[in-house]
Amino acid sequence: MKRIIATLLAMFLIQLIVVNKTYSNEDKVKDCFEKLNRATFALNMGLDKVIFKPISKGYRKLPSPIRNGTSNALSNLSNLITIPNNILQGDFGSAANNSARLIINTTIGIAGIFDPANSFGFEKREKEDFGQSLGVMGVGEGCYLVLPVLGPSTVRDTLGSLVAMNGGDVWHNITVRDDEEYVKEFKESDYWVSRVTSGVDFRAKNLEAFDAMEKNSVDLYATVRSLYLQDRERKIKNSRNKTEAMDDGDWDTLENQ
């Protein structure tokens, strides 16, 4: 039932992309649902103030090796999404590199807590997702969206997230039972746990940067929207230029640790 609902929602989102692309001659992404987006943004800011920021401050107090190990493990897990998207985008070199990183770091690196792959010459590369792959294929962004808890997105990127959430054939957990390897479907709950943990890790790295942005922005909503859209465009084009006030990560780290 959930997959049927997800499929219907995906079809609706695709229609929104097509409509936006057909009736707009503008190069910039339209904020079609600005009133709703601003309300959702305000909700997210409220949740951040009472939940995510305090949790992130506590997370920052953990010993550096624990925080680094968590970041490494999350980065290693993200390869399960990045690798198929490398292939979809025709970047077979990165797919091979990230596959080697996944195997080495999952085994020698103890589930990705450590990064021995880097020492073997397999350097960490940019994360890729299904939204980026759709962009490379020429699918328009559609309207700008702000999702509850998850934050900035577009119709296209939301569709990409639905693919990741329901992509049991992509998300797998390789385990050993009775000396035999088996592959178990990655549960939807596992997806959400990884997203929430990544969000806390991201927020903890950027406490000061977000505070400065909130203090100095005349319109914080517009600032976040601009930074997100710039960063997504940079990633789709695989540009090495950094978005203003942005650094490497999940839309991504305004590096202030």
C-alpha distance (Angstrom), angle and dihedral (degrees) to the residues before:
residue distance angle dihedral
M1 . . .
K2 3.80 . .
R3 3.80 91.2 .
I4 3.84 90.5 51.5
I5 3.80 90.9 52.0
A6 3.81 90.7 46.6
T7 3.82 90.4 50.3
L8 3.81 92.5 50.4
L9 3.80 90.8 47.7
A10 3.81 90.0 49.0
M11 3.82 90.1 52.5
F12 3.81 89.9 50.7
L13 3.80 91.4 49.6
I14 3.80 91.5 49.8
Q15 3.81 88.6 53.2
L16 3.80 89.6 52.3
I17 3.80 89.7 52.0
V18 3.81 91.9 50.4
V19 3.81 93.3 46.1
N20 3.79 92.4 48.6
K21 3.80 91.9 47.0
T22 3.82 92.9 46.7
Y23 3.78 99.7 48.3
S24 3.79 99.8 35.9
N25 3.77 123.5 76.6
E26 3.76 91.3 177.2
D27 3.78 120.8 109.3
K28 3.79 93.7 -144.7
V29 3.78 123.8 82.4
K30 3.80 113.8 -100.2
D31 3.78 120.9 -123.3
C32 3.82 91.8 -144.3
F33 3.80 95.0 165.1
E34 3.80 99.3 38.8
K35 3.81 96.9 144.8
L36 3.80 92.3 50.2
N37 3.81 90.9 41.1
R38 3.80 92.1 53.0
A39 3.81 90.6 49.6
T40 3.81 90.8 50.3
F41 3.81 90.0 45.8
A42 3.81 89.9 53.4
L43 3.81 89.5 49.7
N44 3.80 90.7 50.5
M45 3.81 91.5 48.7
G46 3.80 89.3 51.8
L47 3.81 91.5 50.1
D48 3.79 89.7 46.9
K49 3.79 91.6 53.1
V50 3.82 96.2 50.1
I51 3.83 101.6 30.3
F52 3.79 120.4 11.1
K53 3.80 100.8 38.9
P54 3.84 94.3 50.1
I55 3.82 90.6 45.7
S56 3.81 90.1 48.4
K57 3.80 91.3 50.5
G58 3.80 89.1 53.0
Y59 3.79 90.3 47.1
R60 3.82 89.5 53.2
K61 3.80 89.1 58.9
L62 3.80 92.3 60.7
P63 3.83 115.8 102.7
S64 3.80 113.0 -82.9
P65 3.85 94.2 -116.5
I66 3.84 90.1 57.9
R67 3.81 92.6 49.4
N68 3.80 92.5 45.0
G69 3.80 91.1 47.4
T70 3.81 91.1 50.8
S71 3.82 91.4 49.5
N72 3.81 90.7 48.3
A73 3.81 92.4 49.3
L74 3.81 92.0 49.2
S75 3.80 90.6 48.1
N76 3.80 90.4 49.8
L77 3.82 91.4 49.8
S78 3.81 90.9 50.4
N79 3.82 88.9 64.4
L80 3.81 87.5 75.6
I81 3.81 86.2 69.2
T82 3.81 98.0 31.5
I83 3.84 97.0 54.6
P84 3.83 98.1 57.4
N85 3.81 88.7 44.8
N86 3.81 90.8 51.2
I87 3.81 86.3 56.2
L88 3.82 93.6 45.5
Q89 3.80 88.7 52.7
G90 3.81 92.7 48.0
D91 3.82 93.1 -115.3
F92 3.79 96.5 135.1
G93 3.81 93.5 161.3
S94 3.80 91.6 60.9
A95 3.81 90.4 43.1
A96 3.81 90.2 56.2
N97 3.81 92.2 44.4
N98 3.81 93.5 49.4
S99 3.81 92.3 44.3
A100 3.80 89.3 55.2
R101 3.82 90.0 47.4
L102 3.81 91.2 50.6
I103 3.82 93.8 50.4
I104 3.81 96.0 43.5
N105 3.80 97.1 42.7
T106 3.82 94.2 42.9
T107 3.81 91.2 53.3
I108 3.81 111.9 25.3
G109 3.81 91.7 22.8
I110 3.82 92.3 54.6
A111 3.83 101.8 -116.7
G112 3.79 90.9 -29.4
I113 3.80 97.5 -59.3
F114 3.80 87.9 125.2
D115 3.81 129.1 36.8
P116 3.82 108.3 -137.6
A117 3.83 89.5 148.5
N118 3.80 89.2 75.6
S119 3.81 89.9 58.5
F120 3.82 89.0 52.9
G121 3.80 90.4 56.5
F122 3.81 98.6 -98.0
E123 3.77 100.4 124.0
K124 3.79 124.6 -162.3
R125 3.81 111.7 -96.8
E126 3.79 134.9 -166.7
K127 3.80 117.1 -65.0
E128 3.79 115.4 -113.9
D129 3.80 129.4 -159.2
F130 3.79 138.7 -178.1
G131 3.80 92.3 -96.6
Q132 3.81 89.2 59.0
S133 3.80 91.2 47.2
L134 3.80 90.5 52.8
G135 3.80 88.3 50.4
V136 3.81 91.9 51.1
M137 3.82 87.9 50.7
G138 3.79 89.3 56.8
V139 3.81 100.0 -102.5
G140 3.80 110.5 150.3
E141 3.79 121.5 -120.0
G142 3.78 94.8 -116.1
C143 3.79 115.9 -156.9
Y144 3.79 124.4 -20.5
L145 3.80 112.9 -103.8
V146 3.79 136.0 -170.3
L147 3.80 110.6 -151.7
P148 3.81 122.8 -154.8
V149 3.83 109.6 -97.0
L150 3.84 92.8 -15.1
G151 3.81 93.1 69.9
P152 3.85 130.5 -162.4
S153 3.79 119.0 28.2
T154 3.80 143.4 133.3
V155 3.79 131.0 -127.4
R156 3.81 88.9 -99.6
D157 3.81 94.2 48.1
T158 3.81 91.2 46.7
L159 3.79 88.8 53.8
G160 3.82 88.2 50.8
S161 3.81 90.0 51.9
L162 3.81 90.5 52.3
V163 3.81 89.1 53.5
A164 3.81 90.3 51.8
M165 3.80 93.1 45.2
N166 3.80 93.7 51.3
G167 3.78 97.4 32.5
G168 3.79 99.7 110.2
D169 3.79 88.9 158.0
V170 3.79 89.5 60.8
W171 3.81 104.3 36.4
H172 3.77 107.4 65.3
N173 3.75 134.8 162.4
I174 3.78 112.2 -146.2
T175 3.80 110.5 -151.2
V176 3.78 138.5 165.5
R177 3.79 121.2 -125.5
D178 3.81 125.0 171.1
D179 3.82 89.7 -9.1
E180 3.81 90.1 -61.2
E181 3.77 124.3 110.4
Y182 3.76 116.4 -129.5
V183 3.77 133.1 174.3
K184 3.78 119.6 -131.4
E185 3.79 124.9 -165.1
F186 3.79 112.5 -104.2
K187 3.80 105.6 -115.1
E188 3.78 122.8 -129.7
S189 3.81 88.1 -119.3
D190 3.81 89.2 58.0
Y191 3.80 88.8 54.0
W192 3.79 92.2 53.3
V193 3.80 93.4 45.4
S194 3.81 89.6 53.8
R195 3.83 91.5 47.4
V196 3.81 94.1 49.3
T197 3.82 93.3 45.0
S198 3.80 90.4 48.6
G199 3.80 88.9 50.3
V200 3.80 92.6 53.1
D201 3.81 91.1 46.7
F202 3.82 90.5 49.0
R203 3.81 92.9 46.7
A204 3.80 92.4 48.7
K205 3.80 91.3 54.1
N206 3.78 91.5 52.4
L207 3.79 107.5 40.3
E208 3.81 95.2 121.3
A209 3.79 94.3 39.1
F210 3.82 92.9 53.7
D211 3.81 91.7 45.3
A212 3.82 89.9 52.3
M213 3.80 91.4 47.0
E214 3.81 91.7 49.8
K215 3.80 91.6 48.0
N216 3.82 97.0 46.4
S217 3.82 101.8 37.2
V218 3.79 118.1 98.5
D219 3.82 87.6 -160.4
L220 3.80 110.5 18.7
Y221 3.81 92.6 -174.1
A222 3.82 91.9 56.5
T223 3.81 91.7 44.9
V224 3.81 93.2 52.9
R225 3.81 91.2 45.3
S226 3.81 91.9 51.6
L227 3.81 94.0 47.3
Y228 3.79 92.9 47.6
L229 3.80 94.6 49.5
Q230 3.82 92.3 45.7
D231 3.78 90.9 49.9
R232 3.82 93.6 48.8
E233 3.81 91.3 49.8
R234 3.81 90.2 49.8
K235 3.79 91.8 51.2
I236 3.79 95.2 47.0
K237 3.81 90.0 51.2
N238 3.84 90.0 43.3
S239 3.77 88.0 -129.0
R240 3.79 117.4 173.7
N241 3.80 91.4 -148.1
K242 3.77 112.4 108.0
T243 3.78 119.5 -127.6
E244 3.79 112.4 -113.1
A245 3.83 108.5 -81.9
M246 3.79 89.5 -0.6
D247 3.76 133.3 112.2
D248 3.80 138.6 177.4
G249 3.80 118.5 -48.7
D250 3.82 141.1 60.3
W251 3.77 100.5 -16.5
D252 3.08 72.1 -30.6
T253 3.74 162.0 -88.2
L254 3.78 114.5 -80.5
E255 3.77 81.9 -158.2
N256 3.79 109.7 -131.0
Q257 3.78 112.0 136.8
